[in-house]
Amino acid sequence: MSVRVPLSPPAPVYLVHGAEDLLRADAVAAITAAVAMEGLEAFNDDRFEGASCDVSDVLGAARTLPVMAERRLVVVRGVDRLATEKLEALSAYLDDPSPTTCLVLEAAKVDMRRGPFNKVKAVGHVVACAPLNERGAADWLVSRARELGCPMTRDAAEFLAAYAGTSLGALAAELDKAAAYAGEGQRIDLDTVSETAAGGRVASVFELTDALGERRAGAALTALVTLLEGGEPALRVQAMIVRHFRQLWRAREALEGGAGDLARVLGVPPFVARKLQTQAGRHRDAELGAAFTRFARVDLDLKGGAVSDRRTLEDEVLFLCG
C-alpha cells in the first residue's frame, strides 16, 4: 500500500480519510490485521455505518473490554455523515479513549476543525489517503503487482498510470487483467499492458500526444486514425489530448519559474518530464491558450454529433500542429 499506517503498537484511535477509496480500504485492512486475534475476530470486531448508526452503540462497543484479546476493533465508516450532536458525543469519548480499543474513523472528506477530528492527533494517528499523482500511482502498481506475485516492470507501470489515470480502483482492475493475461507468477511488461489495457492501443495514444507536442501533423493524424479505427472512443482520445496540453502548459510555467526537478513538480515519471520539457518549448503561451479555447468547442462538437467525430478530431489535430 502507498500510505503509512503506524501500527507498533496499534493506537486507540485512527482517522483514515481522503478521496482515494482504495487507499482508505487498504489502511483499514492493515489496522484490522494488526489488531485481530486469530479465531476471536467475531467477539472483538464491531462495524458501523456513519449514516445510520446510533452513536451510543459505537461508544458502547468502544468501551467494552475485549474478549481474550489485547484489543477490540471498532470501525465507523462514513463518519463524516454523523449528525452534529453525534459528533459531539464522539468528541467527548476522545478526551479519554479506552486503551484496550482501537477505534477507526473512516471518511472520504472531513473538516479537521470539527469535533473529534481535530482531537485525533493528540490520542492517535491521522492517515491521509489523498489521490496519487502519476509517479505515486506507478509506485503503487509496482507494489501491488509484487503482492499479486506478478512482478511489474517500471515502464509498464508508468505507461499504465499515464494511460488509465490515477484512480487506484481503475488501476487495480487494469492490473488484475494484466496479471491474468501474463499468467500466474509471470512478469507484467509493457507489451502485456498494451494488450490488456486497450487492445494494443496504448502505444498509439502516446504516439498521438507526442506527435501533437512536437507539432508533427502527419504522425498525429496517423495515430489518431489508428486509435479511432481500433475502437477507442472519441471522447477518451480528446481527454488524452487535453490532458497532455495541460501538462505542457504546467511544464512551461514550471520551467519559466526556474523549476529544477520537473518530474517532481509535475508528479510524472522522469522520462515523461524530459519529453514535456522538449515539447513545451514548441508552444507559446498564446498558442496554448488558443488550444484550450478550441478544446471547449471540440468537446461540444463531439457531444453534439453534428459533424463526424473523426472529422472533428482531424481538424483539431491540424489546428494544434499548425
C-alpha positions in Angstrom: 0.0 0.0 0.0 1.1 3.6 -0.6 0.1 5.2 2.8 2.0 4.7 6.0 -0.1 3.4 8.9 1.7 3.5 12.3 0.9 0.1 13.9 3.5 -0.6 16.6 1.6 -0.8 18.7 -1.9 0.0 17.3 -3.2 3.3 18.6 -6.5 3.8 20.4 -7.9 6.0 17.6 -7.2 6.3 13.9 -8.8 8.8 11.4 -8.5 7.4 7.9 -9.7 10.0 5.4 -9.1 11.1 1.8 -10.6 10.9 -1.6 -8.8 7.7 -2.7 -11.2 4.9 -1.8 -8.8 2.0 -2.3 -6.1 3.6 -0.1 -8.7 4.0 2.7 -9.7 0.4 2.3 -6.1 -0.7 2.4 -5.4 1.3 5.5 -8.4 0.0 7.4 -7.4 -3.6 6.4 -3.9 -3.0 7.7 -5.2 -1.8 11.0 -7.7 -4.7 11.2 -4.9 -7.2 10.6 -2.7 -5.6 13.3 -5.5 -5.7 15.9 -7.2 -9.0 15.0 -6.5 -12.1 17.1 -7.0 -15.3 15.1 -10.2 -17.1 15.9 -11.6 -14.3 18.1 -12.5 -11.7 15.5 -16.2 -12.2 15.9 -16.0 -11.3 19.5 -13.8 -8.2 19.1 -14.7 -6.6 15.8 -17.6 -4.1 15.5 -18.5 -2.2 12.3 -20.8 0.7 12.0 -22.1 3.0 9.1 -22.0 6.7 9.9 -25.2 7.5 8.0 -27.3 5.1 10.0 -25.6 4.1 13.3 -26.6 5.1 16.8 -23.5 6.7 18.3 -24.4 5.3 21.7 -23.9 1.8 20.2 -20.5 2.9 18.8 -19.4 4.2 22.2 -20.7 1.2 24.0 -18.7 -1.1 21.8 -15.6 1.1 22.2 -15.9 1.0 26.0 -16.4 -2.8 26.1 -13.4 -4.9 27.1 -12.0 -7.3 24.5 -12.7 -11.0 24.8 -9.5 -13.0 25.4 -7.5 -10.5 23.3 -5.4 -7.3 23.9 -7.7 -5.0 21.9 -11.2 -4.6 20.5 -11.6 -3.1 17.0 -14.4 -0.7 16.3 -14.7 0.8 12.8 -17.1 3.6 11.8 -17.3 4.0 8.0 -18.5 7.3 6.7 -18.0 9.1 10.0 -18.4 12.4 8.2 -22.1 11.6 7.8 -22.8 11.6 11.6 -25.1 14.4 12.8 -23.5 17.2 14.8 -24.8 16.0 18.2 -23.4 12.5 17.4 -20.0 14.0 16.6 -20.0 15.9 19.9 -20.6 12.6 21.7 -17.8 11.0 19.8 -15.6 14.0 20.5 -16.2 13.6 24.3 -15.1 9.9 24.0 -11.8 11.1 22.5 -11.0 13.1 25.7 -10.4 9.7 27.4 -10.4 6.8 24.8 -10.3 3.2 26.0 -6.7 1.9 25.9 -8.0 -1.6 25.0 -10.0 -0.5 22.0 -8.8 0.6 18.5 -11.4 3.0 17.2 -11.1 3.6 13.4 -13.0 6.6 12.0 -13.2 6.4 8.2 -14.4 9.0 5.7 -13.8 10.4 2.2 -13.8 14.0 3.4 -13.7 15.6 6.9 -13.3 19.1 8.3 -10.3 18.8 10.5 -11.5 21.7 12.6 -14.7 19.9 13.7 -15.5 17.9 16.7 -13.5 14.7 17.1 -11.3 15.1 14.0 -9.1 17.8 15.5 -8.5 15.7 18.6 -7.3 12.5 16.9 -3.6 13.6 16.6 -3.4 14.0 20.4 -4.6 10.5 21.1 -3.9 8.5 17.9 -3.0 8.9 14.2 -4.4 10.6 11.2 -3.9 8.6 8.0 -4.4 10.8 4.9 -5.4 8.9 1.7 -5.2 11.6 -1.0 -5.2 10.7 -4.7 -1.8 9.9 -6.1 0.0 11.6 -8.9 1.3 9.5 -11.8 4.6 8.8 -10.2 2.9 7.7 -7.0 0.3 5.6 -8.9 3.2 3.8 -10.8 4.9 3.1 -7.4 1.6 1.7 -6.2 1.2 -0.5 -9.2 4.7 -2.0 -8.8 4.0 -2.7 -5.2 0.5 -4.1 -5.8 1.8 -6.4 -8.6 4.5 -7.7 -6.3 1.8 -8.6 -3.8 -0.1 -10.5 -6.5 3.0 -12.5 -7.3 3.4 -11.0 -10.8 6.4 -8.5 -10.8 5.7 -5.5 -13.0 8.3 -3.5 -14.9 8.6 0.2 -14.1 7.9 1.3 -17.7 4.8 -0.8 -17.8 3.6 0.8 -14.5 4.3 4.3 -15.7 2.6 3.8 -19.0 -0.5 2.3 -17.4 -0.7 5.2 -14.9 -0.4 7.7 -17.7 -3.0 5.9 -19.9 -5.6 4.8 -17.4 -5.3 7.7 -15.0 -4.5 7.7 -11.3 -7.7 6.3 -9.8 -6.5 3.3 -7.9 -9.8 1.4 -8.4 -9.4 1.6 -12.2 -5.7 0.8 -12.0 -6.4 -2.2 -9.8 -8.9 -3.5 -12.4 -6.3 -3.0 -15.2 -3.6 -4.7 -13.1 -5.9 -7.7 -12.5 -6.4 -8.0 -16.3 -2.7 -7.8 -17.0 -1.9 -10.4 -14.3 -4.4 -12.8 -15.7 -3.1 -12.3 -19.2 0.5 -12.7 -18.2 -0.2 -15.8 -16.2 0.5 -16.8 -12.6 3.9 -15.7 -11.4 4.8 -14.1 -14.8 6.3 -10.7 -15.3 4.0 -7.9 -16.5 5.8 -5.8 -19.0 4.9 -3.0 -21.5 3.7 -5.5 -24.1 1.3 -7.1 -21.6 -0.1 -3.7 -20.5 -0.5 -2.6 -24.1 -2.6 -5.6 -25.0 -4.8 -5.7 -21.9 -5.3 -2.0 -21.2 -6.6 -1.1 -24.7 -6.2 -3.9 -27.1 -2.7 -2.8 -28.2 -3.7 0.9 -28.4 -1.6 2.3 -25.6 1.4 3.0 -27.8 -0.9 4.8 -30.3 -2.2 7.1 -27.6 1.3 8.3 -26.7 2.3 8.4 -30.4 -0.6 10.8 -30.9 0.1 13.1 -27.9 3.9 13.1 -28.6 3.3 14.0 -32.2 1.0 16.8 -31.2 3.5 18.1 -28.7 6.2 18.0 -31.4 3.8 19.5 -34.0 4.2 16.6 -36.4 0.8 16.7 -38.1 1.2 13.7 -40.3 2.3 11.4 -37.5 -0.5 12.7 -35.3 -3.2 12.1 -37.9 -1.9 8.5 -38.5 -2.0 7.8 -34.8 -5.5 9.4 -34.5 -6.9 7.2 -37.3 -5.3 4.1 -35.7 -7.0 4.8 -32.4 -10.4 5.6 -33.8 -10.5 2.6 -36.2 -9.3 0.4 -33.4 -12.4 1.3 -31.4 -11.0 4.0 -29.0 -13.9 6.3 -28.1 -13.5 9.8 -29.5 -14.2 11.5 -26.1 -11.4 9.4 -24.5 -9.0 10.4 -27.2 -10.0 14.0 -26.7 -9.4 13.6 -22.9 -5.9 12.4 -23.5 -5.1 15.3 -25.8 -6.4 17.8 -23.3 -4.5 16.1 -20.5 -1.3 16.3 -22.5 -1.7 20.0 -23.3 -2.5 20.7 -19.7 0.8 19.1 -18.8 2.6 21.1 -21.5 1.2 24.4 -20.0 2.2 23.4 -16.5 5.7 22.4 -17.8 6.1 25.9 -19.4 5.1 27.6 -16.2 7.4 25.5 -14.1 10.3 26.0 -16.4 9.7 29.7 -16.6 9.6 29.8 -12.8 13.1 28.1 -12.6 11.9 24.6 -11.6 14.9 22.3 -11.3 13.2 18.9 -11.0 10.3 19.0 -13.5 9.3 15.4 -12.8 8.8 16.2 -9.1 6.9 19.4 -9.8 4.6 17.8 -12.2 4.3 14.5 -10.4 5.2 12.5 -13.6 7.9 9.9 -14.3 11.3 11.3 -15.4 11.0 10.1 -19.0 7.7 11.9 -19.3 9.2 15.1 -17.8 12.0 15.0 -20.4 9.5 14.8 -23.2 7.4 17.6 -21.8 10.4 19.8 -21.3 11.3 19.4 -25.0 7.8 19.8 -26.3 6.9 22.8 -24.1 9.4 24.8 -26.0 7.5 24.3 -29.2 4.3 26.0 -27.9 3.9 29.7 -26.9 1.6 30.7 -24.1 -0.8 32.3 -26.6 -1.0 29.1 -28.6 -1.7 27.1 -25.5 -4.5 29.5 -24.6 -6.0 29.2 -28.1 -5.7 25.4 -27.8 -7.9 25.3 -24.7 -10.5 27.6 -26.3 -10.5 25.1 -29.2 -10.9 22.2 -26.7 -14.1 23.6 -25.3 -15.6 23.9 -28.8 -14.5 20.4 -29.8 -16.0 18.9 -26.6 -19.4 20.4 -27.6 -19.0 19.2 -31.2 -18.2 15.6 -30.1 -21.2 15.6 -27.8 -23.5 17.3 -30.3 -22.8 14.9 -33.2 -23.4 17.5 -36.0 -20.0 16.6 -37.5 -18.4 13.2 -37.5 -16.0 12.5 -34.6 -13.2 11.7 -37.0 -13.5 14.9 -38.9 -13.8 17.0 -35.7 -10.6 15.5 -34.2 -8.7 15.6 -37.5 -9.4 19.4 -37.7 -8.3 19.7 -34.1 -5.0 17.9 -34.9 -4.3 20.3 -37.8 -5.1 23.3 -35.7 -2.8 22.2 -32.8 0.1 21.4 -35.2 -0.5 24.5 -37.4 
